């Protein structure tokens, strides 16, 4: 993993007692709130891309939050499908 990827996926300034802030947020928020956080974060990073030093890193962060958001949407769909089938 290169330095930019490391800063996107595991930024050291978001680590508390060996736990990443994203994991604390995930455990502290409802699933719906966490999805909203991810969606808003993705939008924030896309809107600010190019306005700070590293636009590529901002786009990568947006993509990371979009992937987390999509993962939660897939889980939600799977839950609905299983409920409909059950």
N, C-alpha and C positions, 0 to 999 in steps of 0.2 A: 504494500500500500504506500503510495507516495505521500508527501507532506500535505498536499492539498486535500487528498482523500481522507487522511487522518484527521485534519482539522474539521472536515465536514461531518464525518461519522463519529468521531470521539474527541470533541474539543476539550482540552484539559481544563479550561475555565468553567465548564459545566459539570464537573465531577465533584461529588461531595461524599467523602468517606467511601471511596471506591464504587459509588453508585452514580450513574449519570442522571442529570436533571430530567431528561426525557422519561426515564423509568419512574422517577418520583412523581412526575406529572401524570403519567399513565395510571399509576396506582391511586393517586389522589382525586382524580376527576372521574365522572361517569363516562361511559363509552361515548355517549353523544357529545359531551363537553370536550373529550380528548380529540374526537374527530374534528370538531370545530377549531380547536387549537391548531391541529396539523394543517387544516385547510387555510386558516388565517396566516400561519407561519409561511406556508408555501407562497401565498400571494404577496406577503411582505417582502420575502427575499427576491421574488421576481420584479416587484416594483422598484426596489432599491438597486438592482443589478446595474452596474456601470456608474453608480453615484459614489461608490466607495472605491477602495484601492483594487479589489479583486473581484471583477464581475463574474468570472468563471466560478469562483468559489460560491458566490451568492446563488448562481444558477444550480450548482451542485447541491447546495443546501435546500433549495426549493424542490429539486427532484427527490431528495431524501425524504422530505416531509410529504410529498405527493405519494411516494411509495408506501409510507406508513399509513397514510389516509386510505389508499386503495386496499391495503391489507385489511384494514378494519371494515371497509365496505364489503369485501369478499366474505369476511367472517359473518357479517350481518346477513348477507344473502344466503349463505349456507345455513344459518340458523333459521331463517324464514322457510327455506326449502325443506329442511328437516321437519319443521313444525307442520307444514302443509302435507308432507308425506306421512307423518305420524298420526 
